């Protein structure tokens, strides 16, 4: 599943011209909530476009990390903020499309409480193993899993995370099973994978790319609908014979519900203009991201599709946060 799209010529034109600024907006700093700790993929996106957006709008773009409850705390904070364009959120698939399926007391409704601005980027996950796994292809790995049901450990960044759900979908589509080992974030999961304490993982390309290039991890396949530009020799799962596991981790930008139309247009044009800036786009591509820069309408449609898709995976896999 991919949502790589072309932004309308109107929005791109506005962005090139510096954005169509609503009268009087902005006249102070814009607070950009990232509901995760600094240093992760979502934080990286918020900071990558910050200088360009700030230069266009003439006001500071202040990244505000508010981690907790897999993004729910930050999401609740943004919901309660005034819809005046001075509070935005850069968040991931979990905040927009997974939390409502797993958390019973979520402090926000992602389909009702936000004005969705754009899906900024997407990146396929990559299936990696360490040297302890005697497999060099997906077919080898599937055969190995079937010979060792519920024994091969899959490290993830937490229950309900993108890598966890990708793992569950992979098991469902291949008729295999494994032992899910959730960690408190991607960093400790990768550390144990490198140390031989976990066998495999579906991780965002950007966080394991250096380990793959160094030969510390084996990349068996990527989860995108096409090969990754940074791993051109690694097949997709589809090419390897595993169908319907086209999965992307993605980051989107939103505001509290009720954003005035002129301010919404200004923010969308300026943010997507920054994403299409040649230097920023090149830097993101080098890290394994694909620039999407969707329209608000495309974001809303995609979010609904993601909710439906992961609901089925969660039900079939009997996944809970307990």
Secondary structure, DSSP 8 states (H G I E B T S, - for coil): --------HHHHHHHHTT----TT--SS-EEEEESS-TTSHHHHHHHHHHHHHHHHHTS-EEEEE---GGGHHHHHHHHHS-SSSSEEEEEEHIIIIIHHHH-TT-SS-TTTSEEEEEEEEEEEEEEEE-TTS--SSHHHHHHHHHHTTTTSEEEESSTTSHHHHHHHHHHHHHT---EEEE-SSHHHHHHHHHTTSS-EEEEEHHHHHHHHHTTSSEEEEE-SSS--TT-TTS-BTTTTT--S---EEEEEEEEETT--HHHHHHHHHHHHHHHT-HHHHHHHHHTT-EE----HHHHHHHHHHHHHHHHHHHHHHT----
